[in-house]
């Protein structure tokens, strides 16, 4: 063992965008999406919050 770094997967921006899209555009629960794509709920929640802040005031498409 012992590579020093905790086991954390790095996600591509495209992966994150797709995940956020599933929640925001398809109005799916975060818990459901996290099960499907195998990502931590806190991580996805952060991505979704960041997306909503970045797009605050815009009408959803």
SVG drawing of the C-alpha trace seen along z (x, -y; Angstrom):
<svg xmlns="http://www.w3.org/2000/svg" viewBox="-37 -38 41 40">
<polyline fill="none" stroke="black" stroke-width="0.4" points="0.0,0.0 1.3,-3.4 1.3,-5.8 0.6,-8.6 -2.4,-10.1 -5.9,-9.2 -7.9,-7.4 -9.7,-10.1 -10.9,-10.0 -10.4,-13.0 -13.3,-13.8 -13.1,-15.5 -15.0,-18.8 -17.2,-17.0 -18.1,-14.4 -19.0,-17.1 -21.1,-19.1 -23.0,-15.9 -23.7,-15.2 -24.9,-18.7 -27.1,-18.6 -28.8,-15.4 -29.8,-17.2 -30.5,-20.7 -31.9,-20.0 -33.6,-16.7 -34.7,-17.7 -33.4,-14.5 -32.6,-14.0 -28.9,-14.3 -29.1,-11.0 -30.3,-9.2 -27.7,-10.7 -24.9,-9.9 -25.9,-6.3 -26.0,-6.1 -22.6,-7.7 -20.9,-6.6 -19.9,-10.0 -20.1,-11.3 -23.3,-13.3 -21.3,-16.1 -19.2,-16.4 -22.2,-16.5 -23.9,-19.0 -20.9,-21.3 -20.9,-21.1 -24.6,-21.8 -24.3,-24.8 -21.4,-26.2 -23.4,-25.8 -26.4,-27.6 -24.2,-30.4 -22.5,-30.8 -25.9,-30.9 -27.8,-32.9 -30.4,-35.2 -30.5,-33.3 -33.7,-31.7 -33.3,-27.9 -33.3,-26.7"/>
</svg>
